[in-house]
Amino acid sequence: MNIGVIGTGNMGRNHARVYSELKNVGEVYVFDTNAESAKKMLEYGAIICE
C-alpha cells in the first residue's frame, strides 16, 4: 500500500517517519507548499510531490 502525506509540519513529519518504518507500506509520498520543509522528508525515503 502506498501512502500520501499532505503537510510536513510536526504531525506530517511524524506520520511520514512512522509510515516509512511499516513493512506493509510501499512508497510514502509527501506534499507541502513549503518546498524546503518537504525536502526534509527525503531522510525517510519519501517521494516529494509538486
N, CA, C and O atoms as a Tripos MOL2 file, in Angstrom:
@<TRIPOS>MOLECULE
protein
  200   199    50     0     0
PROTEIN
NO_CHARGES

@<TRIPOS>ATOM
      1 N           0.8450   -1.1590    0.0000 N.3       1 MET1
      2 CA          0.0000    0.0000    0.0000 C.3       1 MET1
      3 C           0.9000    1.2340    0.0000 C.2       1 MET1
      4 O           1.8690    1.2980    0.7550 O.2       1 MET1
      5 N           0.5850    2.1900   -0.8280 N.am      2 ASN2
      6 CA          1.3000    3.4600   -0.8600 C.3       2 ASN2
      7 C           0.5270    4.4820   -0.0380 C.2       2 ASN2
      8 O          -0.6950    4.4010    0.0820 O.2       2 ASN2
      9 N           1.2480    5.4410    0.5270 N.am      3 ILE3
     10 CA          0.6600    6.4300    1.4260 C.3       3 ILE3
     11 C           1.0120    7.8300    0.9400 C.2       3 ILE3
     12 O           2.1200    8.0630    0.4570 O.2       3 ILE3
     13 N           0.0740    8.7590    1.0680 N.am      4 GLY4
     14 CA          0.3180   10.1710    0.7880 C.3       4 GLY4
     15 C           0.1410   10.9840    2.0570 C.2       4 GLY4
     16 O          -0.8370   10.8090    2.7850 O.2       4 GLY4
     17 N           1.0850   11.8720    2.3210 N.am      5 VAL5
     18 CA          1.0210   12.7610    3.4790 C.3       5 VAL5
     19 C           0.9870   14.1920    2.9560 C.2       5 VAL5
     20 O           1.8750   14.6090    2.2130 O.2       5 VAL5
     21 N          -0.0330   14.9370    3.3430 N.am      6 ILE6
     22 CA         -0.1470   16.3360    2.9430 C.3       6 ILE6
     23 C           0.2180   17.1910    4.1470 C.2       6 ILE6
     24 O          -0.4380   17.1400    5.1880 O.2       6 ILE6
     25 N           1.2650   17.9700    3.9880 N.am      7 GLY7
     26 CA          1.7680   18.8100    5.0700 C.3       7 GLY7
     27 C           2.9290   18.1350    5.7670 C.2       7 GLY7
     28 O           2.8600   16.9570    6.1170 O.2       7 GLY7
     29 N           3.9990   18.8920    5.9650 N.am      8 THR8
     30 CA          5.1960   18.3190    6.5800 C.3       8 THR8
     31 C           5.5820   19.0720    7.8460 C.2       8 THR8
     32 O           6.7610   19.2420    8.1560 O.2       8 THR8
     33 N           4.5580   19.5180    8.5670 N.am      9 GLY9
     34 CA          4.8030   20.1140    9.8810 C.3       9 GLY9
     35 C           5.0990   19.0040   10.8750 C.2       9 GLY9
     36 O           5.4920   17.9050   10.4820 O.2       9 GLY9
     37 N           4.9160   19.2770   12.1460 N.am     10 ASN10
     38 CA          5.2480   18.2830   13.1750 C.3      10 ASN10
     39 C           4.5040   16.9660   12.9840 C.2      10 ASN10
     40 O           5.1230   15.9020   13.0030 O.2      10 ASN10
     41 N           3.1970   17.0220   12.8010 N.am     11 MET11
     42 CA          2.4180   15.7850   12.6480 C.3      11 MET11
     43 C           2.7240   15.0910   11.3230 C.2      11 MET11
     44 O           2.8730   13.8700   11.2850 O.2      11 MET11
     45 N           2.8180   15.8530   10.2420 N.am     12 GLY12
     46 CA          3.1290   15.2630    8.9440 C.3      12 GLY12
     47 C           4.4830   14.5860    8.9340 C.2      12 GLY12
     48 O           4.6470   13.5090    8.3610 O.2      12 GLY12
     49 N           5.4470   15.2220    9.5700 N.am     13 ARG13
     50 CA          6.7940   14.6420    9.6630 C.3      13 ARG13
     51 C           6.7490   13.3300   10.4390 C.2      13 ARG13
     52 O           7.3760   12.3470   10.0440 O.2      13 ARG13
     53 N           6.0140   13.3180   11.5310 N.am     14 ASN14
     54 CA          5.8950   12.0970   12.3340 C.3      14 ASN14
     55 C           5.1880   10.9960   11.5540 C.2      14 ASN14
     56 O           5.6080    9.8390   11.5950 O.2      14 ASN14
     57 N           4.1200   11.3450   10.8450 N.am     15 HIS15
     58 CA          3.4110   10.3450   10.0480 C.3      15 HIS15
     59 C           4.3300    9.7560    8.9770 C.2      15 HIS15
     60 O           4.3610    8.5400    8.7920 O.2      15 HIS15
     61 N           5.0710   10.6020    8.2780 N.am     16 ALA16
     62 CA          5.9780   10.1120    7.2330 C.3      16 ALA16
     63 C           7.0230    9.1700    7.8240 C.2      16 ALA16
     64 O           7.3380    8.1400    7.2290 O.2      16 ALA16
     65 N           7.5560    9.5150    8.9810 N.am     17 ARG17
     66 CA          8.5570    8.6660    9.6350 C.3      17 ARG17
     67 C           7.9690    7.3020    9.9840 C.2      17 ARG17
     68 O           8.5660    6.2670    9.6910 O.2      17 ARG17
     69 N           6.7980    7.3090   10.6090 N.am     18 VAL18
     70 CA          6.1710    6.0470   11.0260 C.3      18 VAL18
     71 C           5.8080    5.2020    9.8090 C.2      18 VAL18
     72 O           6.0830    4.0020    9.7870 O.2      18 VAL18
     73 N           5.1930    5.8130    8.7960 N.am     19 TYR19
     74 CA          4.8240    5.0560    7.5980 C.3      19 TYR19
     75 C           6.0530    4.4500    6.9330 C.2      19 TYR19
     76 O           5.9890    3.3310    6.4240 O.2      19 TYR19
     77 N           7.1680    5.1690    6.9300 N.am     20 SER20
     78 CA          8.3760    4.6460    6.2800 C.3      20 SER20
     79 C           8.9370    3.4270    7.0070 C.2      20 SER20
     80 O           9.7060    2.6620    6.4260 O.2      20 SER20
     81 N           8.5620    3.2410    8.2620 N.am     21 GLU21
     82 CA          9.0490    2.1080    9.0510 C.3      21 GLU21
     83 C           8.1300    0.8890    8.9980 C.2      21 GLU21
     84 O           8.5210   -0.1980    9.4250 O.2      21 GLU21
     85 N           6.9210    1.0560    8.4810 N.am     22 LEU22
     86 CA          5.9710   -0.0550    8.4330 C.3      22 LEU22
     87 C           6.2570   -0.9530    7.2310 C.2      22 LEU22
     88 O           6.4520   -0.4670    6.1180 O.2      22 LEU22
     89 N           6.2800   -2.2570    7.4620 N.am     23 LYS23
     90 CA          6.6370   -3.1870    6.3840 C.3      23 LYS23
     91 C           5.5550   -3.3100    5.3160 C.2      23 LYS23
     92 O           5.8630   -3.6790    4.1820 O.2      23 LYS23
     93 N           4.3020   -3.0130    5.6400 N.am     24 ASN24
     94 CA          3.2180   -3.1350    4.6640 C.3      24 ASN24
     95 C           3.0460   -1.8920    3.7980 C.2      24 ASN24
     96 O           2.1910   -1.8710    2.9130 O.2      24 ASN24
     97 N           3.8430   -0.8620    4.0410 N.am     25 VAL25
     98 CA          3.7550    0.3740    3.2680 C.3      25 VAL25
     99 C           4.8320    0.3560    2.1960 C.2      25 VAL25
    100 O           6.0060    0.1150    2.4780 O.2      25 VAL25
    101 N           4.4140    0.6170    0.9580 N.am     26 GLY26
    102 CA          5.3680    0.6690   -0.1500 C.3      26 GLY26
    103 C           6.0400    2.0290   -0.2030 C.2      26 GLY26
    104 O           7.0580    2.2500    0.4530 O.2      26 GLY26
    105 N           5.4790    2.9340   -0.9770 N.am     27 GLU27
    106 CA          6.0320    4.2760   -1.1430 C.3      27 GLU27
    107 C           5.2950    5.2620   -0.2410 C.2      27 GLU27
    108 O           4.0960    5.1250    0.0040 O.2      27 GLU27
    109 N           6.0320    6.2550    0.2470 N.am     28 VAL28
    110 CA          5.4420    7.3490    1.0170 C.3      28 VAL28
    111 C           5.6260    8.6160    0.1900 C.2      28 VAL28
    112 O           6.7530    9.0240   -0.0930 O.2      28 VAL28
    113 N           4.5190    9.2320   -0.1930 N.am     29 TYR29
    114 CA          4.5300   10.4640   -0.9700 C.3      29 TYR29
    115 C           4.1830   11.6190   -0.0460 C.2      29 TYR29
    116 O           3.2970   11.4970    0.7990 O.2      29 TYR29
    117 N           4.8800   12.7410   -0.2030 N.am     30 VAL30
    118 CA          4.5870   13.9040    0.6280 C.3      30 VAL30
    119 C           4.4050   15.1410   -0.2420 C.2      30 VAL30
    120 O           4.9940   15.2640   -1.3160 O.2      30 VAL30
    121 N           3.5730   16.0510    0.2510 N.am     31 PHE31
    122 CA          3.3880   17.3490   -0.3980 C.3      31 PHE31
    123 C           3.3090   18.4140    0.6690 C.2      31 PHE31
    124 O           2.6720   18.2260    1.7060 O.2      31 PHE31
    125 N           3.9560   19.5300    0.4110 N.am     32 ASP32
    126 CA          3.8360   20.7100    1.2560 C.3      32 ASP32
    127 C           4.0780   21.9220    0.3690 C.2      32 ASP32
    128 O           4.8890   21.8660   -0.5550 O.2      32 ASP32
    129 N           3.3820   23.0140    0.6450 N.am     33 THR33
    130 CA          3.5940   24.2320   -0.1360 C.3      33 THR33
    131 C           4.9710   24.8280    0.1320 C.2      33 THR33
    132 O           5.4650   25.6310   -0.6590 O.2      33 THR33
    133 N           5.5910   24.4410    1.2420 N.am     34 ASN34
    134 CA          6.9470   24.8670    1.5740 C.3      34 ASN34
    135 C           7.9090   23.7810    1.0840 C.2      34 ASN34
    136 O           8.0570   22.7360    1.7170 O.2      34 ASN34
    137 N           8.5510   24.0420   -0.0410 N.am     35 ALA35
    138 CA          9.4200   23.0370   -0.6640 C.3      35 ALA35
    139 C          10.5870   22.6390    0.2370 C.2      35 ALA35
    140 O          10.9870   21.4740    0.2470 O.2      35 ALA35
    141 N          11.1300   23.5770    0.9840 N.am     36 GLU36
    142 CA         12.2530   23.2580    1.8800 C.3      36 GLU36
    143 C          11.8240   22.2880    2.9690 C.2      36 GLU36
    144 O          12.5670   21.3700    3.3180 O.2      36 GLU36
    145 N          10.6330   22.4890    3.5010 N.am     37 SER37
    146 CA         10.1070   21.5880    4.5260 C.3      37 SER37
    147 C           9.8680   20.2030    3.9350 C.2      37 SER37
    148 O          10.1720   19.1930    4.5690 O.2      37 SER37
    149 N           9.3280   20.1550    2.7270 N.am     38 ALA38
    150 CA          9.0650   18.8740    2.0690 C.3      38 ALA38
    151 C          10.3650   18.1140    1.8200 C.2      38 ALA38
    152 O          10.4000   16.8930    1.9780 O.2      38 ALA38
    153 N          11.4260   18.8050    1.4380 N.am     39 LYS39
    154 CA         12.7080   18.1490    1.1480 C.3      39 LYS39
    155 C          13.2770   17.4310    2.3670 C.2      39 LYS39
    156 O          14.0310   16.4680    2.2250 O.2      39 LYS39
    157 N          12.9230   17.8900    3.5530 N.am     40 LYS40
    158 CA         13.4110   17.2430    4.7710 C.3      40 LYS40
    159 C          12.8720   15.8210    4.9070 C.2      40 LYS40
    160 O          13.4350   15.0140    5.6470 O.2      40 LYS40
    161 N          11.7930   15.5110    4.2030 N.am     41 MET41
    162 CA         11.1970   14.1780    4.2740 C.3      41 MET41
    163 C          11.9910   13.1510    3.4780 C.2      41 MET41
    164 O          11.7250   11.9530    3.5730 O.2      41 MET41
    165 N          12.9620   13.6100    2.6940 N.am     42 LEU42
    166 CA         13.8090   12.6810    1.9450 C.3      42 LEU42
    167 C          14.5700   11.7510    2.8800 C.2      42 LEU42
    168 O          14.9080   10.6300    2.4990 O.2      42 LEU42
    169 N          14.8420   12.2060    4.1010 N.am     43 GLU43
    170 CA         15.5650   11.3460    5.0510 C.3      43 GLU43
    171 C          14.7630   10.1060    5.4190 C.2      43 GLU43
    172 O          15.3310    9.1320    5.9130 O.2      43 GLU43
    173 N          13.4560   10.1230    5.1900 N.am     44 TYR44
    174 CA         12.6080    8.9610    5.4530 C.3      44 TYR44
    175 C          12.3260    8.1750    4.1780 C.2      44 TYR44
    176 O          11.5280    7.2380    4.1870 O.2      44 TYR44
    177 N          12.9780    8.5540    3.0840 N.am     45 GLY45
    178 CA         12.7810    7.8650    1.8190 C.3      45 GLY45
    179 C          11.5050    8.2750    1.1070 C.2      45 GLY45
    180 O          11.0540    7.5900    0.1890 O.2      45 GLY45
    181 N          10.9250    9.3870    1.5260 N.am     46 ALA46
    182 CA          9.6700    9.8510    0.9260 C.3      46 ALA46
    183 C           9.9090   10.3910   -0.4790 C.2      46 ALA46
    184 O          11.0060   10.8380   -0.8150 O.2      46 ALA46
    185 N           8.8730   10.3400   -1.2750 N.am     47 ILE47
    186 CA          8.8900   10.9000   -2.6200 C.3      47 ILE47
    187 C           8.1480   12.2260   -2.5550 C.2      47 ILE47
    188 O           7.0050   12.2790   -2.1000 O.2      47 ILE47
    189 N           8.7900   13.2950   -3.0060 N.am     48 ILE48
    190 CA          8.2140   14.6320   -2.9330 C.3      48 ILE48
    191 C           7.3200   14.8740   -4.1480 C.2      48 ILE48
    192 O           7.7400   14.6690   -5.2870 O.2      48 ILE48
    193 N           6.1040   15.3050   -3.9000 N.am     49 CYS49
    194 CA          5.1660   15.6530   -4.9710 C.3      49 CYS49
    195 C           5.1020   17.1700   -5.0890 C.2      49 CYS49
    196 O           5.1480   17.8840   -4.0880 O.2      49 CYS49
    197 N           4.9970   17.6480   -6.3080 N.am     50 GLU50
    198 CA          4.8980   19.0960   -6.5290 C.3      50 GLU50
    199 C           3.5520   19.4600   -7.0780 C.2      50 GLU50
    200 O           3.2840   20.6350   -7.3270 O.2      50 GLU50
@<TRIPOS>BOND
     1     1     2 1
     2     2     3 1
     3     3     4 2
     4     3     5 am
     5     5     6 1
     6     6     7 1
     7     7     8 2
     8     7     9 am
     9     9    10 1
    10    10    11 1
    11    11    12 2
    12    11    13 am
    13    13    14 1
    14    14    15 1
    15    15    16 2
    16    15    17 am
    17    17    18 1
    18    18    19 1
    19    19    20 2
    20    19    21 am
    21    21    22 1
    22    22    23 1
    23    23    24 2
    24    23    25 am
    25    25    26 1
    26    26    27 1
    27    27    28 2
    28    27    29 am
    29    29    30 1
    30    30    31 1
    31    31    32 2
    32    31    33 am
    33    33    34 1
    34    34    35 1
    35    35    36 2
    36    35    37 am
    37    37    38 1
    38    38    39 1
    39    39    40 2
    40    39    41 am
    41    41    42 1
    42    42    43 1
    43    43    44 2
    44    43    45 am
    45    45    46 1
    46    46    47 1
    47    47    48 2
    48    47    49 am
    49    49    50 1
    50    50    51 1
    51    51    52 2
    52    51    53 am
    53    53    54 1
    54    54    55 1
    55    55    56 2
    56    55    57 am
    57    57    58 1
    58    58    59 1
    59    59    60 2
    60    59    61 am
    61    61    62 1
    62    62    63 1
    63    63    64 2
    64    63    65 am
    65    65    66 1
    66    66    67 1
    67    67    68 2
    68    67    69 am
    69    69    70 1
    70    70    71 1
    71    71    72 2
    72    71    73 am
    73    73    74 1
    74    74    75 1
    75    75    76 2
    76    75    77 am
    77    77    78 1
    78    78    79 1
    79    79    80 2
    80    79    81 am
    81    81    82 1
    82    82    83 1
    83    83    84 2
    84    83    85 am
    85    85    86 1
    86    86    87 1
    87    87    88 2
    88    87    89 am
    89    89    90 1
    90    90    91 1
    91    91    92 2
    92    91    93 am
    93    93    94 1
    94    94    95 1
    95    95    96 2
    96    95    97 am
    97    97    98 1
    98    98    99 1
    99    99   100 2
   100    99   101 am
   101   101   102 1
   102   102   103 1
   103   103   104 2
   104   103   105 am
   105   105   106 1
   106   106   107 1
   107   107   108 2
   108   107   109 am
   109   109   110 1
   110   110   111 1
   111   111   112 2
   112   111   113 am
   113   113   114 1
   114   114   115 1
   115   115   116 2
   116   115   117 am
   117   117   118 1
   118   118   119 1
   119   119   120 2
   120   119   121 am
   121   121   122 1
   122   122   123 1
   123   123   124 2
   124   123   125 am
   125   125   126 1
   126   126   127 1
   127   127   128 2
   128   127   129 am
   129   129   130 1
   130   130   131 1
   131   131   132 2
   132   131   133 am
   133   133   134 1
   134   134   135 1
   135   135   136 2
   136   135   137 am
   137   137   138 1
   138   138   139 1
   139   139   140 2
   140   139   141 am
   141   141   142 1
   142   142   143 1
   143   143   144 2
   144   143   145 am
   145   145   146 1
   146   146   147 1
   147   147   148 2
   148   147   149 am
   149   149   150 1
   150   150   151 1
   151   151   152 2
   152   151   153 am
   153   153   154 1
   154   154   155 1
   155   155   156 2
   156   155   157 am
   157   157   158 1
   158   158   159 1
   159   159   160 2
   160   159   161 am
   161   161   162 1
   162   162   163 1
   163   163   164 2
   164   163   165 am
   165   165   166 1
   166   166   167 1
   167   167   168 2
   168   167   169 am
   169   169   170 1
   170   170   171 1
   171   171   172 2
   172   171   173 am
   173   173   174 1
   174   174   175 1
   175   175   176 2
   176   175   177 am
   177   177   178 1
   178   178   179 1
   179   179   180 2
   180   179   181 am
   181   181   182 1
   182   182   183 1
   183   183   184 2
   184   183   185 am
   185   185   186 1
   186   186   187 1
   187   187   188 2
   188   187   189 am
   189   189   190 1
   190   190   191 1
   191   191   192 2
   192   191   193 am
   193   193   194 1
   194   194   195 1
   195   195   196 2
   196   195   197 am
   197   197   198 1
   198   198   199 1
   199   199   200 2
@<TRIPOS>SUBSTRUCTURE
     1 MET1         2 RESIDUE 1 A MET
     2 ASN2         6 RESIDUE 1 A ASN
     3 ILE3        10 RESIDUE 1 A ILE
     4 GLY4        14 RESIDUE 1 A GLY
     5 VAL5        18 RESIDUE 1 A VAL
     6 ILE6        22 RESIDUE 1 A ILE
     7 GLY7        26 RESIDUE 1 A GLY
     8 THR8        30 RESIDUE 1 A THR
     9 GLY9        34 RESIDUE 1 A GLY
    10 ASN10       38 RESIDUE 1 A ASN
    11 MET11       42 RESIDUE 1 A MET
    12 GLY12       46 RESIDUE 1 A GLY
    13 ARG13       50 RESIDUE 1 A ARG
    14 ASN14       54 RESIDUE 1 A ASN
    15 HIS15       58 RESIDUE 1 A HIS
    16 ALA16       62 RESIDUE 1 A ALA
    17 ARG17       66 RESIDUE 1 A ARG
    18 VAL18       70 RESIDUE 1 A VAL
    19 TYR19       74 RESIDUE 1 A TYR
    20 SER20       78 RESIDUE 1 A SER
    21 GLU21       82 RESIDUE 1 A GLU
    22 LEU22       86 RESIDUE 1 A LEU
    23 LYS23       90 RESIDUE 1 A LYS
    24 ASN24       94 RESIDUE 1 A ASN
    25 VAL25       98 RESIDUE 1 A VAL
    26 GLY26      102 RESIDUE 1 A GLY
    27 GLU27      106 RESIDUE 1 A GLU
    28 VAL28      110 RESIDUE 1 A VAL
    29 TYR29      114 RESIDUE 1 A TYR
    30 VAL30      118 RESIDUE 1 A VAL
    31 PHE31      122 RESIDUE 1 A PHE
    32 ASP32      126 RESIDUE 1 A ASP
    33 THR33      130 RESIDUE 1 A THR
    34 ASN34      134 RESIDUE 1 A ASN
    35 ALA35      138 RESIDUE 1 A ALA
    36 GLU36      142 RESIDUE 1 A GLU
    37 SER37      146 RESIDUE 1 A SER
    38 ALA38      150 RESIDUE 1 A ALA
    39 LYS39      154 RESIDUE 1 A LYS
    40 LYS40      158 RESIDUE 1 A LYS
    41 MET41      162 RESIDUE 1 A MET
    42 LEU42      166 RESIDUE 1 A LEU
    43 GLU43      170 RESIDUE 1 A GLU
    44 TYR44      174 RESIDUE 1 A TYR
    45 GLY45      178 RESIDUE 1 A GLY
    46 ALA46      182 RESIDUE 1 A ALA
    47 ILE47      186 RESIDUE 1 A ILE
    48 ILE48      190 RESIDUE 1 A ILE
    49 CYS49      194 RESIDUE 1 A CYS
    50 GLU50      198 RESIDUE 1 A GLU
